């Protein structure tokens, strides 16, 4: 009991800090429709939307840079030090957005300010997944690594749920004029509380034993070239699995409020209701599948998830398109979010287990952030362009199906270590 209580306290602190961190990053995605007309005004609503989406994607350009820099820092100075640095940087970035004057006030400086904030957010978030995942998995008992690792994704789900809930609140409580004048800032102001709360939480974390042991050996030095040379299979397996899951996540969760409003004519407030319902399913089911992976292995569950990503989107998008009403959107979101939970459950642990401790944060950061940058950050932009180019509102389903094929291929490269008693 004496050992389990500090460990539980550590895990709770890590998950809460992780949830707070991701909230700041995803809330921009939910506010895209509003931000596009305030900071990127053009004669074409479509062009404004593309510019705002591109700015959302710009933040992802810095994620590999932040992932490598902070990953190296975490592998040399510790997981705790990296997690504290990340939350300080994110607080500065969200303050820049929360207090940014719109285009009507300062002209071209407004979009420049938003782009700068997104770049800083991307740099900070680039280190979050790897550092937090390494911390959680290294803190876990051998027989529960899948469950503990799934809490990384639970943190992301809680963040998205909080972002969708704040979006639902302002769109249903305020008039369009109030939202444009000041209401859109509320979710970012809430995120601004992350600074003091997150820093306090992460200051009380203790470094993992696995890291301390690796740090004490000559193996501790990290080389990017060595990671690609010695751990090439692990990098490709991680890249493909992240590609698959990140496309599903950003299309189904981040893009859907915009899709519902612009393509289906569903009010933004109603779209957020469907998001909240789906995110509740995701948050509850993710640890269930993480725990299941401790019993049956990571690969079978990840392959099942990718197969669901392939077979579910097209019929559900077609069904919704035939009669675009709130209850159908809600059923679709709950179904797809439940499928995402299948993949989210084991993925963090599965990826962490591919790399040894002395390069774990850096290896995770490389594979994760490049995949998210290329296929997640610009998912909204890609899908919007595909819809415009093909004339088909079902284009999002095709993009998700492409990711599913890549995910199944990557799962074959994965080394399943769920039965290993020691995590090196």
C-alpha positions as CSV (number, residue, x, y, z in Angstrom):
1,X,0.0,0.0,0.0
2,X,2.8,2.4,0.8
3,X,4.3,1.9,-2.7
4,X,1.0,2.0,-4.5
5,X,-0.2,5.3,-3.0
6,X,2.7,7.4,-4.2
7,X,2.5,5.7,-7.6
8,X,-1.2,6.4,-7.9
9,X,-0.6,10.1,-6.9
10,X,2.1,10.3,-9.6
11,X,-0.2,8.9,-12.3
12,X,-3.1,11.1,-11.4
13,X,-0.8,14.1,-11.5
14,X,0.6,13.1,-14.9
15,X,-2.8,12.5,-16.4
16,X,-4.3,15.8,-15.1
17,X,-1.3,17.7,-16.4
18,X,-1.5,16.0,-19.7
19,X,-5.2,16.8,-20.1
20,X,-4.6,20.4,-19.3
21,X,-1.8,20.6,-21.8
22,X,-3.7,19.1,-24.7
23,X,-6.8,21.3,-24.0
24,X,-4.9,24.4,-25.2
25,X,-3.9,22.7,-28.4
26,X,-7.2,21.2,-29.5
27,X,-9.5,24.1,-28.6
28,X,-8.2,26.1,-31.6
29,X,-9.5,23.3,-33.9
30,X,-13.0,23.6,-32.4
31,X,-13.0,27.4,-32.8
32,X,-11.8,27.3,-36.4
33,X,-15.1,28.5,-38.0
34,X,-15.2,31.6,-35.7
35,X,-11.4,32.4,-35.8
36,X,-11.5,32.2,-39.6
37,X,-13.8,35.2,-40.0
38,X,-12.2,37.3,-37.2
39,X,-8.5,36.8,-38.0
40,X,-8.5,35.7,-41.7
41,X,-11.2,37.8,-43.4
42,X,-11.4,37.4,-47.2
43,X,-14.1,37.9,-49.8
44,X,-14.6,34.2,-49.8
45,X,-15.8,32.3,-46.7
46,X,-14.1,29.2,-48.2
47,X,-10.8,31.0,-48.5
48,X,-11.0,32.3,-44.9
49,X,-11.7,28.8,-43.6
50,X,-8.8,27.4,-45.5
51,X,-6.5,30.0,-44.1
52,X,-7.6,29.3,-40.5
53,X,-7.2,25.6,-41.1
54,X,-3.8,26.1,-42.5
55,X,-2.8,28.0,-39.4
56,X,-4.1,25.1,-37.3
57,X,-1.7,22.9,-39.4
58,X,1.2,25.4,-39.1
59,X,1.5,24.5,-35.4
60,X,2.3,21.0,-36.5
61,X,5.4,22.1,-38.4
62,X,7.0,22.8,-35.1
63,X,6.0,19.6,-33.5
64,X,8.9,17.5,-34.9
65,X,11.3,20.2,-33.9
66,X,9.8,20.5,-30.4
67,X,9.6,16.7,-30.2
68,X,13.3,16.2,-31.0
69,X,14.6,19.1,-28.8
70,X,12.4,18.2,-25.8
71,X,12.8,14.5,-26.4
72,X,16.5,14.8,-26.2
73,X,16.1,17.0,-23.1
74,X,13.8,14.4,-21.5
75,X,16.2,11.6,-22.2
76,X,19.1,13.5,-20.7
77,X,17.6,15.6,-17.9
78,X,14.5,13.6,-17.0
79,X,10.8,13.3,-17.8
80,X,9.8,15.6,-15.0
81,X,12.0,18.5,-16.2
82,X,10.6,18.1,-19.7
83,X,7.0,18.1,-18.6
84,X,7.5,21.3,-16.6
85,X,9.2,23.1,-19.5
86,X,6.3,22.1,-21.9
87,X,3.5,23.5,-19.7
88,X,5.4,26.8,-19.3
89,X,5.7,27.2,-23.1
90,X,2.1,26.3,-23.7
91,X,0.9,28.9,-21.2
92,X,2.7,31.7,-23.1
93,X,1.2,30.5,-26.4
94,X,-2.4,30.3,-25.2
95,X,-2.1,33.8,-23.7
96,X,-1.0,35.1,-27.1
97,X,-4.3,33.8,-28.6
98,X,-6.6,34.7,-25.7
99,X,-5.6,38.3,-25.8
100,X,-5.0,38.7,-29.6
101,X,-6.8,41.7,-31.2
102,X,-8.8,40.6,-34.3
103,X,-8.0,41.7,-37.9
104,X,-10.5,44.6,-37.7
105,X,-8.4,46.2,-34.9
106,X,-4.7,45.6,-35.9
107,X,-5.0,44.4,-39.5
108,X,-2.4,42.0,-40.9
109,X,-0.6,41.8,-37.5
110,X,-3.6,39.8,-36.2
111,X,-3.0,36.6,-38.3
112,X,0.7,36.9,-37.8
113,X,0.2,36.8,-34.0
114,X,-2.0,33.8,-34.3
115,X,0.5,32.0,-36.5
116,X,3.3,32.8,-34.0
117,X,1.2,31.4,-31.1
118,X,0.4,28.2,-33.0
119,X,4.1,27.7,-33.8
120,X,5.0,27.9,-30.1
121,X,2.1,25.6,-29.2
122,X,3.3,23.1,-31.8
123,X,6.9,23.2,-30.3
124,X,5.6,22.6,-26.8
125,X,3.1,19.9,-27.7
126,X,5.7,18.1,-29.8
127,X,7.4,17.0,-26.6
128,X,4.2,16.2,-24.6
129,X,3.2,12.9,-26.0
130,X,6.7,11.3,-25.8
131,X,7.5,12.7,-22.3
132,X,4.2,11.9,-20.8
133,X,3.9,8.5,-22.4
134,X,7.5,7.5,-21.2
135,X,6.6,8.7,-17.7
136,X,3.4,6.8,-17.5
137,X,4.6,3.5,-19.0
138,X,7.8,3.6,-16.9
139,X,5.8,4.2,-13.8
140,X,3.5,1.1,-14.4
141,X,3.8,-2.4,-13.0
142,X,4.6,-4.9,-15.7
143,X,1.2,-6.5,-15.8
144,X,-0.6,-3.1,-16.2
145,X,1.5,-1.2,-18.6
146,X,-1.3,-1.2,-21.2
147,X,-3.7,0.3,-18.8
148,X,-1.3,3.0,-17.5
149,X,-0.2,3.9,-21.0
150,X,-3.9,4.3,-22.1
151,X,-4.2,7.1,-19.5
152,X,-2.1,9.2,-21.9
153,X,-4.9,9.0,-24.4
154,X,-7.5,9.5,-21.7
155,X,-5.8,12.8,-20.9
156,X,-6.1,13.8,-24.6
157,X,-9.8,12.7,-24.6
158,X,-10.5,14.7,-21.5
159,X,-8.9,17.7,-23.1
160,X,-11.0,17.3,-26.3
161,X,-14.1,16.8,-24.1
162,X,-13.4,20.0,-22.2
163,X,-12.8,21.9,-25.5
164,X,-16.0,20.6,-27.0
165,X,-18.0,21.4,-23.9
166,X,-16.7,24.9,-23.8
167,X,-17.6,25.3,-27.5
168,X,-21.1,23.9,-26.8
169,X,-21.5,26.3,-23.9
170,X,-20.6,29.5,-25.8
171,X,-22.5,28.6,-29.0
172,X,-25.7,27.9,-27.1
173,X,-25.4,30.6,-24.4
174,X,-24.3,33.6,-26.4
175,X,-25.5,35.4,-29.5
176,X,-23.4,35.3,-32.7
177,X,-22.5,39.0,-32.1
178,X,-21.4,38.2,-28.5
179,X,-19.3,35.2,-29.7
180,X,-17.5,37.4,-32.3
181,X,-16.9,40.2,-29.9
182,X,-15.6,38.4,-26.8
183,X,-17.2,34.9,-26.3
184,X,-14.7,33.1,-28.5
185,X,-12.0,34.0,-26.0
186,X,-13.7,32.1,-23.1
187,X,-12.3,28.7,-24.0
188,X,-8.8,30.2,-24.3
189,X,-9.1,32.1,-21.0
190,X,-10.1,28.8,-19.3
191,X,-6.9,27.3,-20.9
192,X,-4.9,30.1,-19.4
193,X,-5.5,28.6,-15.9
194,X,-3.3,25.7,-17.1
195,X,-0.1,27.6,-16.2
196,X,-0.2,27.7,-12.4
197,X,-2.2,24.5,-12.0
198,X,-0.1,22.5,-14.4
199,X,3.2,23.8,-13.1
200,X,2.1,23.0,-9.5
201,X,1.1,19.5,-10.5
202,X,4.3,18.7,-12.4
203,X,6.6,20.1,-9.8
204,X,5.5,17.3,-7.5
205,X,6.2,14.5,-9.9
206,X,9.1,12.1,-9.1
207,X,11.5,10.8,-11.8
208,X,10.9,7.2,-12.9
209,X,13.2,4.4,-11.7
210,X,13.6,3.2,-15.3
211,X,15.0,6.5,-16.4
212,X,17.3,6.8,-13.4
213,X,18.8,3.4,-14.1
214,X,19.3,4.2,-17.8
215,X,20.7,7.6,-17.0
216,X,23.3,6.0,-14.7
217,X,24.8,4.0,-17.6
218,X,26.9,4.9,-20.5
219,X,24.0,4.1,-22.8
220,X,22.2,7.3,-21.9
221,X,23.5,9.4,-24.8
222,X,21.0,9.8,-27.6
223,X,21.8,9.9,-31.3
224,X,19.1,10.7,-33.9
225,X,21.2,8.8,-36.5
226,X,21.5,5.8,-34.2
227,X,17.7,5.7,-33.7
228,X,17.1,5.5,-37.4
229,X,19.9,3.0,-38.0
230,X,19.4,0.6,-35.1
231,X,15.6,1.1,-34.4
232,X,14.4,1.5,-38.0
233,X,11.6,-1.1,-37.6
234,X,10.3,0.5,-34.5
235,X,10.3,4.0,-36.1
236,X,8.3,2.7,-39.1
237,X,5.9,0.7,-37.0
238,X,5.2,3.7,-34.7
239,X,4.9,6.1,-37.7
240,X,2.3,4.0,-39.5
241,X,0.2,3.3,-36.4
242,X,0.2,7.0,-35.4
243,X,-0.7,7.9,-39.0
244,X,-3.8,5.7,-38.9
245,X,-5.0,6.8,-35.5
246,X,-4.2,10.5,-35.9
247,X,-6.2,10.8,-39.2
248,X,-9.1,9.2,-37.5
249,X,-8.8,11.5,-34.5
250,X,-8.5,14.7,-36.4
251,X,-11.2,14.0,-38.9
252,X,-13.8,12.6,-36.5
253,X,-13.1,14.8,-33.6
254,X,-11.4,18.1,-34.5
255,X,-12.9,18.6,-38.0
256,X,-16.5,17.4,-37.5
257,X,-17.9,20.6,-36.0
258,X,-16.7,22.5,-39.0
259,X,-17.9,19.7,-41.4
260,X,-21.3,19.7,-39.8
261,X,-21.8,23.4,-40.1
262,X,-20.3,24.0,-43.6
263,X,-21.3,20.7,-45.4
264,X,-24.4,19.6,-43.6
265,X,-26.0,22.8,-42.4
266,X,-26.1,21.6,-38.8
267,X,-25.8,24.5,-36.3
268,X,-22.4,24.7,-34.6
269,X,-24.0,24.3,-31.1
270,X,-25.7,21.1,-32.1
271,X,-22.5,19.8,-33.6
272,X,-20.8,20.2,-30.3
273,X,-23.5,18.2,-28.6
274,X,-22.6,15.3,-30.8
275,X,-18.9,15.8,-30.1
276,X,-19.5,15.7,-26.4
277,X,-21.5,12.4,-26.7
278,X,-18.7,10.8,-28.8
279,X,-15.9,12.0,-26.5
280,X,-17.6,10.5,-23.5
281,X,-17.6,7.2,-25.2
282,X,-13.9,7.6,-26.1
283,X,-12.9,8.7,-22.6
284,X,-14.7,5.8,-20.9
285,X,-13.7,3.0,-23.3
286,X,-10.0,3.9,-23.9
287,X,-8.7,2.5,-20.6
288,X,-10.9,-0.6,-21.1
289,X,-9.0,-1.5,-24.3
290,X,-5.7,-0.5,-22.7
291,X,-6.3,-3.0,-20.0
292,X,-7.4,-5.6,-22.4
293,X,-4.1,-5.3,-24.3
294,X,-2.4,-6.4,-21.1
295,X,-4.2,-9.7,-21.5
296,X,-4.3,-10.4,-25.2
297,X,-1.4,-8.3,-26.5
298,X,-1.1,-4.9,-28.3
299,X,-1.0,-6.0,-31.9
300,X,-4.4,-7.8,-32.1
301,X,-6.3,-4.8,-30.7
302,X,-4.5,-2.3,-32.9
303,X,-5.2,-4.4,-36.0
304,X,-8.9,-4.6,-35.0
305,X,-9.0,-0.8,-34.6
306,X,-7.5,-0.2,-38.1
307,X,-10.0,-2.6,-39.6
308,X,-12.8,-0.7,-37.9
309,X,-11.4,2.6,-39.3
310,X,-11.6,1.0,-42.8
311,X,-15.1,-0.4,-42.7
312,X,-17.1,2.1,-40.6
313,X,-16.5,5.6,-42.0
314,X,-18.0,5.4,-45.5
315,X,-21.4,3.9,-44.6
316,X,-21.7,6.2,-41.6
317,X,-20.9,9.4,-43.6
318,X,-23.3,8.3,-46.4
319,X,-26.0,7.6,-43.8
320,X,-25.5,11.0,-42.3
321,X,-25.4,12.7,-45.6
322,X,-28.7,11.2,-46.6
323,X,-30.5,12.9,-43.7
324,X,-28.2,15.4,-41.9
325,X,-29.9,15.7,-38.5
326,X,-28.5,15.9,-35.0
327,X,-29.4,12.4,-33.8
328,X,-27.7,10.8,-36.8
329,X,-24.6,12.9,-36.2
330,X,-24.6,11.9,-32.6
331,X,-24.9,8.2,-33.3
332,X,-22.1,8.4,-35.9
333,X,-19.8,10.2,-33.5
334,X,-20.5,7.8,-30.7
335,X,-19.8,4.8,-33.0
336,X,-16.6,6.2,-34.5
337,X,-15.3,7.4,-31.1
338,X,-15.8,4.0,-29.7
339,X,-13.7,2.6,-32.6
340,X,-11.0,5.2,-31.9
341,X,-11.0,4.0,-28.3
342,X,-10.0,0.5,-29.5
343,X,-6.9,1.9,-31.0
344,X,-6.2,4.5,-28.4
345,X,-6.2,2.0,-25.6
346,X,-3.0,0.1,-26.4
347,X,-1.2,2.5,-28.8
348,X,0.8,4.6,-26.3
349,X,2.2,1.6,-24.5
350,X,2.8,-0.3,-27.7
351,X,4.9,2.5,-29.1
352,X,6.8,3.1,-25.8
353,X,7.7,-0.6,-25.7
354,X,9.5,-0.4,-29.1
355,X,12.3,1.8,-27.8
356,X,14.8,1.3,-24.9
357,X,14.7,3.8,-22.0
358,X,17.7,5.9,-22.9
359,X,16.1,6.9,-26.3
360,X,12.4,6.4,-25.5
361,X,11.3,10.0,-25.5
362,X,13.3,10.9,-28.6
363,X,12.3,7.8,-30.5
364,X,8.6,8.3,-29.6
365,X,8.8,12.0,-30.5
366,X,10.3,11.4,-33.9
367,X,7.8,8.8,-35.1
368,X,4.8,10.4,-33.4
369,X,5.3,14.1,-34.4
370,X,6.2,13.5,-38.0
371,X,3.1,11.4,-38.5
372,X,0.9,13.8,-36.8
373,X,2.4,16.8,-38.6
374,X,2.0,15.3,-42.1
375,X,-1.4,13.5,-41.7
376,X,-3.1,15.0,-38.7
377,X,-2.3,18.7,-38.6
378,X,-3.4,19.3,-42.1
379,X,-6.3,16.8,-42.0
380,X,-8.9,19.6,-41.9
381,X,-7.2,21.4,-44.8
382,X,-6.8,18.2,-46.9
383,X,-10.4,17.1,-46.3
384,X,-11.8,20.5,-47.1
385,X,-9.8,20.6,-50.3
386,X,-10.8,17.1,-51.2
387,X,-14.5,17.9,-50.8
388,X,-14.1,21.0,-52.9
389,X,-12.1,19.2,-55.6
390,X,-14.1,16.0,-55.9
391,X,-17.5,17.6,-55.1
392,X,-18.2,14.7,-52.8
393,X,-19.1,15.3,-49.1
394,X,-17.9,11.7,-48.4
395,X,-14.3,12.6,-49.0
396,X,-13.4,12.5,-45.3
397,X,-14.3,8.8,-45.3
398,X,-11.7,8.1,-48.1
399,X,-9.0,9.9,-46.1
400,X,-9.7,7.8,-43.0
401,X,-9.7,4.6,-45.0
402,X,-6.3,5.5,-46.5
403,X,-5.0,5.8,-43.0
404,X,-6.5,2.5,-42.0
405,X,-4.6,0.6,-44.7
406,X,-1.3,2.2,-43.5
407,X,-2.1,1.2,-39.9
408,X,-2.7,-2.4,-40.7
409,X,0.6,-2.6,-42.6
410,X,2.4,-1.0,-39.6
411,X,0.9,-3.4,-37.1
412,X,2.7,-6.3,-38.8
413,X,6.0,-4.5,-38.0
414,X,5.2,-4.0,-34.3
415,X,7.0,-6.1,-31.7
416,X,4.5,-7.1,-29.1
417,X,6.1,-7.0,-25.7
418,X,3.1,-7.2,-23.5
419,X,4.4,-10.3,-21.8
420,X,7.9,-8.8,-21.0
421,X,8.2,-8.5,-17.2
422,X,10.9,-5.8,-17.4
423,X,10.8,-2.6,-19.4
424,X,14.3,-1.6,-20.3
